[in-house]
Amino acid sequence: MQTYRYRVPPTYGSERIKDQAGDLVGLRKVSIQGLMESNGVEFAEGSSVIYDPSEPAVTVTNTPNQIKAVDAYMEATFDRPVDKRRMNRN
């Protein structure tokens, strides 16, 4: 397993709530692991994803192949190169 910390926008993991006119009325937190899984990232036993709103950052522990999938997801989601830092050397 490898652990990487990814920088994300402060609103990452939030779903916009709009009224019937389409105006933004609030934000609702959503499962970040669920977002990643719906975009092809797999989380086997021992894998995890933790959101730290104070950074804001997401820390992902997963296999090397799934870290590559997280990289691809992050690049596609934010339309920019991944900003990540390795957290351990397992």
VOVEX-811876 format. One line per field, with one value per residue (C-alpha): residue number from 0; residue in one letter; chain; x, z, y. Coordinates in nm, 4 decimals. Example, Ala and Ser with C-alpha at 12.3 -4.5 7.8 and 13.67 -1.06 7.14 Angstrom:
REM residues 2
num: c(0 1)
residuo: c(A S)
cadena: c(A A)
x: c(1.2300 1.3670)
z: c(0.7800 0.7140)
y: c(-0.4500 -0.1060)
//
This chain:
REM residues 90
num: c(0 1 2 3 4 5 6 7 8 9 10 11 12 13 14 15 16 17 18 19 20 21 22 23 24 25 26 27 28 29 30 31 32 33 34 35 36 37 38 39 40 41 42 43 44 45 46 47 48 49 50 51 52 53 54 55 56 57 58 59 60 61 62 63 64 65 66 67 68 69 70 71 72 73 74 75 76 77 78 79 80 81 82 83 84 85 86 87 88 89)
residuo: c(M Q T Y R Y R V P P T Y G S E R I K D Q A G D L V G L R K V S I Q G L M E S N G V E F A E G S S V I Y D P S E P A V T V T N T P N Q I K A V D A Y M E A T F D R P V D K R R M N R N)
cadena: c(A A A A A A A A A A A A A A A A A A A A A A A A A A A A A A A A A A A A A A A A A A A A A A A A A A A A A A A A A A A A A A A A A A A A A A A A A A A A A A A A A A A A A A A A A A)
x: c(0.0000 0.1044 -0.0285 -0.0501 -0.1943 -0.3737 -0.4499 -0.8133 -1.0368 -1.2187 -1.5541 -1.4347 -1.6677 -1.9623 -2.2643 -2.4354 -2.8012 -3.0120 -3.3699 -3.6286 -3.5063 -3.1528 -3.0097 -2.7518 -2.9029 -2.6395 -2.3864 -2.4216 -2.1243 -2.0920 -1.8764 -1.5367 -1.4712 -1.8064 -1.7057 -1.3798 -1.5457 -1.8037 -1.5079 -1.3298 -1.1115 -1.1311 -1.0855 -0.9800 -0.9294 -0.6685 -0.7381 -0.8773 -0.9558 -0.9630 -1.0647 -0.8992 -1.0925 -0.8296 -0.5710 -0.7898 -0.6532 -0.7486 -0.5199 -0.5521 -0.3995 -0.4232 -0.2266 0.0121 -0.2288 -0.5209 -0.3084 -0.2619 -0.6422 -0.6754 -0.4230 -0.6261 -0.9503 -0.8009 -0.6579 -0.9901 -1.1934 -0.9859 -0.8546 -0.5004 -0.1923 -0.2150 -0.0737 0.0238 0.2843 0.3862 0.3264 0.5057 0.7459 0.5694)
z: c(0.0000 -0.0683 0.0875 -0.0956 0.0052 -0.2737 -0.2635 -0.3527 -0.3716 -0.0473 -0.1971 -0.2983 -0.1621 -0.1677 -0.3910 -0.4927 -0.3946 -0.6231 -0.5979 -0.8742 -1.0474 -1.0581 -0.7985 -0.5560 -0.2081 -0.0295 -0.0273 0.0915 0.1790 -0.0230 0.0189 -0.1344 -0.1517 -0.3294 -0.5794 -0.6513 -0.6753 -0.9219 -1.1339 -1.1395 -0.8273 -0.6255 -0.2477 -0.1256 0.2369 0.3936 0.1540 0.2749 0.1835 0.4378 0.3681 0.5716 0.5207 0.7069 0.4292 0.2113 0.1097 0.0580 0.1878 -0.0024 0.0965 -0.1781 -0.4080 -0.6634 -0.9501 -0.7707 -0.6851 -1.0626 -1.0957 -0.8277 -1.0206 -1.3399 -1.1553 -0.9933 -1.3234 -1.5016 -1.2159 -1.1724 -1.5304 -1.4086 -1.3118 -0.9830 -0.6782 -0.4464 -0.1878 -0.0816 0.2874 0.3483 0.1949 0.2327)
y: c(0.0000 0.3559 0.6754 1.0068 1.3420 1.5312 1.9032 1.9734 2.2814 2.3738 2.2703 1.9223 1.6573 1.8941 1.8705 2.1934 2.2200 2.4354 2.5544 2.5072 2.8232 2.6810 2.9169 2.7799 2.7485 2.5390 2.2589 1.8996 1.6785 1.3594 1.0494 1.1133 0.7395 0.7054 0.9750 0.7951 0.4526 0.5852 0.6964 0.3615 0.3682 0.0450 0.0284 -0.3155 -0.4137 -0.1875 0.1005 0.4316 0.7898 1.0743 1.4350 1.7102 2.0349 2.2387 2.1845 2.1174 1.7781 1.4159 1.1397 0.8125 0.4796 0.2202 -0.0094 0.1429 0.0623 0.2250 0.5302 0.5668 0.5499 0.8221 1.0350 0.9973 1.0758 1.3872 1.5151 1.4639 1.6140 1.9288 1.9589 2.0189 1.8158 1.6288 1.8094 1.5234 1.4265 1.0761 1.0152 0.6805 0.4296 0.0916)
//
